[in-house]
Amino acid sequence: MEIIPSILICKGKTRRIINANLKKEKIDKLSPLDLAKKFESIGINKLHLIDLDGAKKGHIVNYPALETIAGHTSLKINYTGGLHTDGDVCKAFEFGADSITASTVSIYYPELFKAWIISYGREKIILGADSLDHQIRIGGWLKKTKVDLFKHIAYYYERGLKYIKSTDISREALLLGPPLELYKELLEEFPNLHILAKGGVRDLSDIRALKKIGIHSVIFSSSYYEGRITLKELSDYIANNN
């Protein structure tokens, strides 16, 4: 199972979400590049990079930070936030993204999202399927929809989708544990789907639990920032599971 740290960027700086509220953030002392290098130094090879400004404004914003990290590390970067047009996606790949995650466009412009899967390949395009009470949230979780999580995933799964990034928003940044039952249901309903699980991870025991049920990748953030998981623990885990 892939272990993927998440870095949230706002105005070019590393931010942390406070109590799952995107309107409440605090600046981290390390720059996005410095933090990325720390993760790379312990054997991590993938990074989930969130453009918070892009998610709020509806177009890619923090591509300079993407370019810096891509240019000074060997990390494979999954970029998300503000990817609404062909131009946004092209810019993300041009500035160093290895793959992108998009959610809003999949709701409003399904033909465009399907075209991206075909054009760039199913290894490069990940569906962002974040939900609250099984209803999809978009626009950096700030906008509600009435779209059912399972029906939304099924639509694209039937059209060749391979990867989703799924967050139970009620658990994000609250360290309540991952929604194992939700992920079990998803894996049962969509057996060939590769899930990137994000939200609620408290410690290594949660990572082990996700691996046990068959999760493809786990994305973590708050557990590291709050000191629940250390770089040493992550390093040992990666070394013992490769």
N, C-alpha and C positions, 0 to 999 in steps of 0.2 A: 504494500500500500504506500502511495506517495504521501510524503509529509510536506505540506506547503504553507509557509508563513504568509500572512497578509499584511500589507503596508497600505495605510490610508493616507492619501496626499491631499492637502488643501493649501492653495497658494504656495505650492512648491515645498511645503514643510510636512513632516510626519505628524499626523494627528491621531488621537485616540478618541473613540466614541465613549461617552459617559452614559451608563445605564440605558443602552440601546436607543439613545435619542440622538439622531443625526444633527439636531440643532444645538447640541451641547458637545463640545469637543475641547480637548486640551492639547497643546503642542508638546511633542516629545523632544527630549534634548538631543537625540541623534538625528542627523539628516537622513532622508530616504536612502541615499547611497551608503552611508556608514552602517546603517542598520542592515541593508541588503548584504554588505560585505561580511558582517558578523554571522549572518545565517549561512552564507556560502562557505565560510571558514570551517564549519562543523560538518560539511558534507551534504547540505541541502542543495538541490539543483533546480528547484522551481520556485517561483514567486507569484503571488496574487497581488496585483497592484491596482488599487482603487482610486480613481480620479473623482474625488468628492465634488469638486467644482464642476466637472463635466456632467456628473449625475444631476446636479441641481440646475445647470444652465442649458442642458440639452445638446451639448457638443463637446468634443474632446478639448481639454484645457491644459492639463499637466503633462503634455508630451515632452517638454524639455527634461523633466525628471525621469521619464521613461528612457529617453535617449541616453542620459547620463548613466543610469544603472546598466542598461544594455551595453554601453560602451566600455564600462569599467568592471564588469563581472561577466561570468560565463553562464549566469542564471537564465533559464528559460522563463520568460515573463508572460503571464496571463494578465491581460489589461482589460479593465472594465470601467464604465462610467462615461456617459455622453456619446455613446456610439450609435448614432441614429441615421447616418447616411453612408453612402459608398465612400465619400471623401473622408469621413471620420475613420472608417475601418482601414482605408488605404494609409492614412496618416499614422495610425497605430502600428501597422506592420512596417511602414517606412522608418519609423523611429525606434524599432527594435522589439516589438511584441512578437512572441512566438505563437500566441493564440489570443483570442478575444472572447469575452463573455458579454452578451447583450440580452436585455430583457424587455425594455420599453418597445423597441422596434418589433419584437416578436408578437406583441399585442396589437399594435396599430397597423403594422405593415408586414403581415405574414409572408406575402409573396417576396418581399425584399429579403427577409430573413432566410427564407428557403433558397433564394438565389445566392446568398452568401455561402451557405453550406455546399452548394454545387460548385461555385466559383473557387472558393478557397480550400474546400475539402472538409470532411467531417472531423478531422483531427484538429482543425484550426478554429472552428466555430463552436462555442459552448453556449447553451441556453441558460440564461439566468432565470431560475424558477424559485424566487423567494416568496414566501407566503406567510399569512397570518390567518389562523383558523381555516386553513386550506384554500384561502383566496389569495390570488397573486397580487403582490404589491410591486409597483414600478417607480421610476423617477427617484432612485435612491431611497425607496421604501416610503416616500412621502405621499404617493398617490395610490388610493385604493382602486381596486377593480372588482368586478363581480365574476371574474373568470376563475373557474375551479382549477386547482392545481393539477389534478390527475387528468382532466380533460385537455388541459393546455399541453401537458407533456405528451399525451397520447397522440395529439394532432401532429406533432413534429417527429415523434418516435416512428410513426407509420410512414414518414417521409425521409427516413434515413438518419435521423439524429442519433449521435453516439454519446455525447457528453452533456450533462447538466450540472450546474452549480446550484445547490438547493440549501436555503437557509430558513429555519423556522424563526421568524423575526422576534417572537416572544422570548427567545432564549439568547439572542445575540447580545454579547457584551455583558451578560448577567451571570455567566458561569453557573448555569443551572443543569448542565449536562446536555449532551446532544439528544435530539428526538429519535431514539433508536427505533421505536415502533413505526414512526413515519417512514424512515428509511427502509425498514423491513417490508412495509407495504409497497413502496416504490419498486424495490428489487423483485418482489413477487409479481407485480403487475407488468414490469418492464425488465425481463431477465437479462437482456443484452445491453442494458443502459449502464454507462459508467458514471457513477455519482461522485461529485466533489462535494463532500459534506462540510458545511460551515455553520458555526453557531453553537454555543453552549459548552464547548470543550473545556474541561476544568484541569485535567492532568493527563498523565500517560495512560491511566487506567481507562479513560474515555477513548483514547486513541486505539488501545487494544480492543475495546468493545466494538468499535466501528470496524476494525479489521476483521473481527470474528464473524460479523454478519455479512461481510462481503463488499464493504465500501471500497471504491477504487482509490480515492484520495481524500485526505482530510486537510482542511484549511483552518489554521488557528491564528489567533491574535491576542485577545485579552488575557488568556491563560499565561502567555509569555510576559506581556506587559505588567501583569499583576504579580508576577513572581511564582505562579503555580507550576510552571514548567521552566526549567533552566536550560541554558545552552548545553551544559554537561549532560543532562538527562537526555536531551534530544540527540546529542552526538552519540551517546552510548546506544540509544535505541536504534538509530540509523545503522550504526556499525554492526549491531547484532541481528539486524533484519535484512541485510543485503547479501 
